Amino acid sequence: MIVLLTACTFISGSLMFSYWFGLLAKKNIKTVGDGNPGALNLWKASGYKWGIAGLMLDFLKGYLPLAAVMLGSGYAGHYGMIPIAVAPIAGHAFSPFLKGKGGKAIAVTFGVWSAITWFEASLAYAVILAVMVAVTRVANKGKPISSETDGLHIVCGMLLLLVYLAVRPFAAAVLWVWAGSFLILAYKHRRELASFIRKKTSKNDFNSGV
Ligand SMILES: O=P(O)(O)OC[C@H](O)CO
């Protein structure tokens, strides 16, 4: 049963709604912005109506199957929920519909966490990200935030979410779902993280006269 449910949630996650909506609007969103086949690039390419529709469906493809599993199976809080909950995130990140080159998996991650913690962890993650963006804006004196810094926020925000999850009475299985989410997000943002570190290192070398 776990294998079947994991296959179903993986297939749900692999449905690339934002990318397909882009094609419906006659745009290839993989050629827009950072090339991520997600709702933000759909929004940029085709406008806010498509963008919101893509965001909703990319969220719901994680939320709905997991909410059904939480309500209708005995896997809530059980170790069996780990692969079932990580699968939609992996499905989006490595979608077979895009030959394994899916998206950054932010929207579907929010969907999954909204379902398995009844919105608590996803709200906490949203607050963490909002605080990080606000602090960065103040530090940057209102300058636009780079995609490298965005990636850093997503990954470090997920790391901070672990602190929140650890102090709340969640089942150990939830912490394993966190580990899966974190690894996938870190992998999908590896280029932004590497570029951020490179820029910081060369700036420090320049400042110290190396
Ligand atoms: O991470 P994705 O692929 O769900 O895309 C979400 C937004 O486009 C954020 O950049």
The ligand as an SDF file (V2000), in Angstrom:
LIG
                    3D

 10  9  0  0  0  0  0  0  0  0999 V2000
    9.6490   25.9670   -7.1050 O   0  0  0  0  0  0  0  0  0  0  0  0
    8.5820   25.8740   -8.1510 P   0  0  0  0  0  0  0  0  0  0  0  0
    9.0650   25.1210   -9.3360 O   0  0  0  0  0  0  0  0  0  0  0  0
    7.3020   25.4350   -7.5820 O   0  0  0  0  0  0  0  0  0  0  0  0
    8.3370   27.3580   -8.6420 O   0  0  0  0  0  0  0  0  0  0  0  0
    7.8030   28.2690   -7.7170 C   0  0  0  0  0  0  0  0  0  0  0  0
    8.0790   29.6940   -8.0610 C   0  0  0  0  0  0  0  0  0  0  0  0
    8.2750   29.8770   -9.3970 O   0  0  0  0  0  0  0  0  0  0  0  0
    9.1900   30.2700   -7.2230 C   0  0  0  0  0  0  0  0  0  0  0  0
   10.2590   30.7460   -7.9290 O   0  0  0  0  0  0  0  0  0  0  0  0
  1  2  2  0
  2  3  1  0
  2  4  1  0
  2  5  1  0
  5  6  1  0
  6  7  1  0
  7  8  1  0
  7  9  1  0
  9 10  1  0
M  END
$$$$
